[in-house]
């Protein structure tokens, strides 16, 4: 009955782990989940009020498949204010989540056999999305020596005439690292020699950063001349804690945006009207509440980094953005826990969950084994408890 595509499809490992944590909690287990990619604070009060008012006012019918004119203008205005680069509303689309926006962009860009360059560690869904578009994921491992980022030299070694798209994510999920302006310039210089490669920028965490500016350095600031073959993707989920509202957007060449609009109209139809209204308010008026959230997140980042740095056998660096930390657990691979061999981080995470009821995500799912992704979007007392449980677990490995 099932297609070959369906038979080869695997679920999102991060969502599967989050579902497992909820299942265990429903059974009465004291589970601490460090797996989910969303803030633990609620959607901002002012944003919720606008959304509820929109429902009360009847904004519950179909909306335009590319979003309302108001939100497309708000997206274009925010990007111009942030980076000084202009987009017309016709170069903007908004629909049901940034995840679907990435999916739709790849569906409209990639033909069967096209290669898509993906630096690893990567967000878990990129390779599967490429495969669902008929493309070939070209994974480029960027290890600790490269600070888990694609260098210009590494890009020059791996890009080819077959590379249709390159996906770049900054700050990174899973590491929290972000590219500097100089690093972007180096990458752009290489890409100028490959005019048929489209640049897909996943900016979903670009406001959750700990620098003075409050924004991650942007590729198009370093290389505005590449705007015509760059698609910028972002959304409301992370910065405005609207994961369940489902709102994402893209800015890019008009031809590509128009194709995505058609695809959206034939698939998810549209984002809901009340979500678009709430998202428009977040874009226009959410900076003050966002600033408070980032300050809280930085305090948590500092606490988690300090505490994990004290754990024997772990190596950890302070992340620059997002809400993940990426500890190196490779010193425990090949060892045993209660008679079970820990060959990969999958076995480490499974044993940690079974023994200590702490959910983390294995680095192997992000294309680079030897690491765990830990979300610190959690209240400090629960985070402290989770770290103590991790210490207890690691100390019992022999």
ABEGO torsion letter per residue (X at the ends): XBBAAAAABBBBAAAAAAAAAAAAAAAGBBBBBAABBBBABBBBAAAAAAAAAAAAAGBABBBBAAEBAAAAAAAAAAAAAAAGBBBBAAABBBBBEAAAAAAAAAAAABBBGBBBBBBOBBBAAAAAAAAAAGBBBBBBBBBAAAGGBBBAAAAAAABBAABABBBBBOBBOAAGBBBBAAAAAAAAAAAAABAABBBBBBAAAAABBABAAGBBBBAAAABAAAAAABBBBBBAAAAAGAAAAGBBBBBBBAAAAAAAAAAAAABAGBBBAAAAAAAAAAAAAAAAAAAAAAAAAAAAAAAAAAAAAABBGBBBBBBABEABBBBBAAAABGBBBGGBBBABAAAAAAAAAAAAGBBBBBAAAAGBBGBBBBBABBBAAAAAAAAAAAAAAAAABX
